[in-house]
């Protein structure tokens, strides 16, 4: 999906590398593929026009840490996915932090617009939890509330098609902690804000650098 959308916007994917499992030896094999590809690319393209995108979860910490100090891998910018954006554990790994800074690593995640419901729930969670939920936890909260509303209003003998229709009716325009929900023909949210986060150059912490609203990107 990322490759399809990137190419549709005019980008060119010149190489891909994958791994199965969570061992450093597998990451190194992927690095070998990237090094070979980058060496060839840099003969024809400027480093500023080349980037590496990784779709990962917590293993991104090990990947970035292993890449730290590699002069070739450090020449281009790296981008992540929502599986690693704002991950607090990455900030405790000095190698991952150093490489994230060197490679201008940035990762997007669904953004939440401030509203009264979100503020109230955030304050409640902060008082109860040592590590409050991230943005997707709030989306899950809205999902649970919607499911509860559907369950409460559905007739006991409702059909599957009837249940689907009731679900879509309940979701459309739902005012939740994640904002007002509207959906496209695929059942995905039609509107939304994505925040791009990077590791800042001072004390290790995540810094908001870009905001994408329905495809329009603004700084901060």
PyMOL commands that set and color helices and strands:
alter all, ss='L'
color gray80, all
select helices_A, chain A and resi 2-8+24-41+47-49+59-67+73-75+90-92+94-102+116-128+135-153+160-171
alter helices_A, ss='H'
color red, helices_A
select strands_A, chain A and resi 51-53+77-79+106-111+175-176+179-180+193-199+206-213+216-219
alter strands_A, ss='S'
color yellow, strands_A
deselect
rebuild
show_as cartoon
